[in-house]
Amino acid sequence: QPNGPSTAVYRAMALAAYEQGVDGLYFFNLHFAFEWYGTHPDVAFLNEMPDPERLRGRDQAYLVSRQTPDSLNRRPLPRTLSPDEPECTFALTLGDDLEQSARAGTLRSAQLRLLLKNLTPQDEITVLWDGQELTGGFEPPLIPGTWQHWNGLHDWVTDLARLGRAPRRGRHECTVRLKRRNPVIQDGIEIDFAALDVRYWHRPGMPDNPPHS
């Protein structure tokens, strides 16, 4: 991220690791995030990291690994959808039971966001979560009848909490499927970035991260 990983990202990384069976966590050179970006006012949030129960029920942001130019191994993203390869599937491991929080009324949102490149109003995609189709929309919207240059960036966004699809803990699969591609465009549609942003309701006037009792 441009300003360094947020507290919500660190929580998600820790919870996902615990869900996959690790015994502990070690953050190497973590001080760089504070020296270079000033993302956090202090390192107090690190006190949450050893305790999965303390992390749960607090804001989290799960990111899908992105390949960098010097990556030795291929990571899930970015991927290109085309008529020849119309589908891409990647996984997210959640360490918090969002379904339970939704039933309890404490979950505010669970926003799935996909950053897509090379879209036009004539393109049509389908997004599935664990094999079931999701409803969502583009930001900015893809409006037929208006000119939009095909190398523009658009987010496809939906809120799993509002759809009544808040997921439980564990591994979940997201599939992006190209249903129709603008026939005058030769390039494919690139899935550049994906994230699940989890937000909880906080008491008015209270900090987002109250001390653990």
C-alpha positions in Angstrom: 0.0 0.0 0.0 1.3 3.6 -0.7 1.2 4.6 2.9 2.4 1.3 4.3 0.2 -1.5 5.7 -2.6 -0.4 8.0 -3.5 -1.8 11.4 -6.5 -3.6 9.7 -4.0 -5.3 7.3 -1.8 -6.5 10.1 -4.8 -7.9 11.9 -5.9 -9.8 8.8 -2.4 -11.2 8.1 -2.1 -12.4 11.7 -5.6 -14.0 11.8 -5.1 -15.7 8.5 -1.8 -17.1 9.7 -3.4 -18.4 13.0 -6.2 -19.9 11.0 -3.6 -21.9 9.0 -2.0 -23.3 12.2 1.0 -21.2 13.0 2.2 -21.1 16.6 3.4 -17.5 16.5 4.3 -14.5 14.4 7.5 -12.5 13.7 7.4 -9.2 11.8 10.9 -8.5 10.3 12.0 -4.9 9.9 8.6 -3.7 11.0 10.0 -0.4 12.2 10.5 0.7 8.5 6.7 1.1 8.2 6.8 3.8 10.9 10.1 5.5 9.9 9.2 5.8 6.2 5.5 6.3 6.2 4.3 7.3 9.6 1.3 5.0 9.1 0.8 4.3 12.9 1.2 6.8 15.7 2.9 4.1 17.8 3.4 0.4 17.9 0.7 -0.3 20.5 -1.3 -2.3 18.0 1.4 -5.0 18.1 0.2 -6.0 21.5 -2.8 -7.5 19.7 -0.8 -9.8 17.5 -0.1 -12.6 20.0 -3.9 -13.1 20.8 -6.2 -14.2 18.0 -9.3 -13.7 20.2 -8.2 -10.1 20.8 -7.9 -9.5 17.0 -11.3 -10.9 16.2 -14.2 -8.5 16.2 -11.9 -5.6 15.1 -11.5 -4.0 11.7 -9.5 -6.2 9.3 -8.4 -6.0 5.6 -7.5 -9.2 3.8 -5.3 -8.6 0.7 -4.7 -11.1 -2.2 -0.9 -11.6 -2.8 0.3 -9.6 -5.8 3.2 -10.5 -8.1 6.0 -8.0 -8.2 8.6 -7.8 -11.1 11.2 -9.7 -9.0 8.9 -12.4 -7.7 10.5 -15.8 -7.9 7.1 -17.7 -7.7 3.9 -16.8 -9.5 1.3 -15.3 -7.2 -2.4 -15.2 -7.7 -2.5 -11.7 -9.1 -2.4 -9.9 -11.5 -4.3 -12.2 -14.0 -5.7 -11.4 -17.4 -9.1 -12.6 -18.5 -9.7 -13.1 -22.2 -12.1 -15.2 -24.4 -9.3 -17.9 -24.5 -8.8 -17.8 -20.7 -12.1 -16.4 -19.3 -11.8 -17.4 -15.7 -9.6 -16.7 -12.6 -9.9 -18.1 -9.1 -8.0 -17.0 -6.0 -8.4 -17.8 -2.3 -8.7 -15.8 0.9 -8.3 -17.3 4.4 -10.3 -15.5 7.0 -9.5 -15.8 10.7 -12.7 -14.3 12.0 -16.3 -15.6 11.9 -18.1 -12.8 10.1 -21.3 -14.7 9.8 -21.6 -14.9 13.6 -20.8 -11.2 13.9 -23.5 -10.4 11.3 -26.1 -12.3 13.3 -25.0 -10.5 16.5 -25.4 -7.1 14.7 -21.8 -6.0 15.3 -20.5 -6.4 11.7 -20.8 -3.2 9.7 -19.6 -4.3 6.3 -17.5 -6.9 4.5 -16.6 -5.2 1.2 -15.1 -7.3 -1.6 -13.2 -5.0 -4.0 -11.6 -6.0 -7.3 -9.4 -3.5 -9.2 -9.9 -4.1 -13.0 -8.1 -2.7 -16.0 -9.0 -2.3 -19.6 -12.8 -2.3 -19.1 -15.4 -0.9 -21.5 -19.2 -0.6 -21.1 -19.6 -3.5 -23.5 -17.8 -5.9 -21.2 -19.7 -8.3 -18.9 -18.2 -10.2 -16.0 -19.5 -12.5 -13.2 -18.0 -12.7 -9.7 -18.6 -15.8 -7.6 -17.9 -16.4 -3.9 -17.5 -20.1 -3.0 -19.2 -21.0 -6.3 -22.3 -18.7 -5.8 -22.8 -15.6 -8.0 -22.6 -12.2 -6.3 -24.3 -9.0 -7.2 -22.2 -5.8 -7.3 -21.3 -2.8 -9.3 -18.5 -0.8 -10.9 -16.9 2.3 -9.4 -16.9 4.5 -11.5 -20.0 2.9 -13.2 -19.6 1.5 -16.7 -22.3 3.5 -18.5 -23.3 2.4 -22.1 -23.4 5.2 -24.6 -20.5 7.1 -23.1 -16.9 7.0 -24.2 -14.5 5.4 -21.7 -11.0 4.7 -22.7 -10.3 1.0 -22.3 -7.1 1.3 -20.3 -9.0 3.0 -17.4 -9.2 1.6 -13.9 -12.5 0.5 -12.3 -13.3 -1.2 -9.0 -15.9 -4.0 -8.9 -17.4 -3.7 -5.4 -19.9 -5.6 -3.4 -20.7 -5.9 0.4 -21.0 -9.5 1.5 -22.6 -8.4 4.8 -25.4 -6.5 3.0 -26.0 -9.5 0.7 -26.4 -11.8 3.8 -23.3 -13.7 2.7 -20.9 -12.8 5.5 -18.4 -15.7 5.5 -17.3 -17.9 8.4 -13.7 -18.5 9.3 -11.5 -20.5 7.0 -10.6 -20.6 3.3 -12.9 -19.1 0.7 -12.6 -18.9 -3.1 -13.4 -16.0 -5.3 -13.9 -16.6 -9.1 -14.0 -13.8 -11.7 -15.5 -15.0 -15.0 -15.5 -13.1 -18.3 -19.0 -13.5 -19.9 -18.6 -11.1 -22.8 -15.7 -9.1 -24.1 -16.0 -6.0 -26.3 -15.2 -7.5 -29.8 -13.3 -4.4 -30.9 -10.7 -4.6 -28.1 -7.9 -7.1 -28.5 -6.4 -6.8 -25.0 -7.8 -8.8 -22.1 -9.2 -7.5 -18.8 -6.6 -7.5 -16.0 -7.5 -8.3 -12.4 -4.8 -6.2 -10.7 -5.8 -6.2 -7.0 -8.3 -7.9 -4.7 -9.2 -7.3 -1.1 -11.9 -8.0 1.5 -12.3 -5.0 3.9 -14.0 -5.9 7.2 -15.5 -3.2 9.3 -17.3 -3.4 12.7 -19.6 -1.0 14.4 -17.9 1.2 17.0 -19.6 3.0 19.8 -20.0 6.8 18.9 -17.3 8.9 20.5 -15.2 5.8 21.3 -11.9 4.9 19.6 -12.0 2.2 16.9 -9.6 0.0 18.8 -10.6 0.2 22.6 -8.2 -1.4 25.1 -8.7 -5.1 25.5 -10.4 -6.0 28.7 
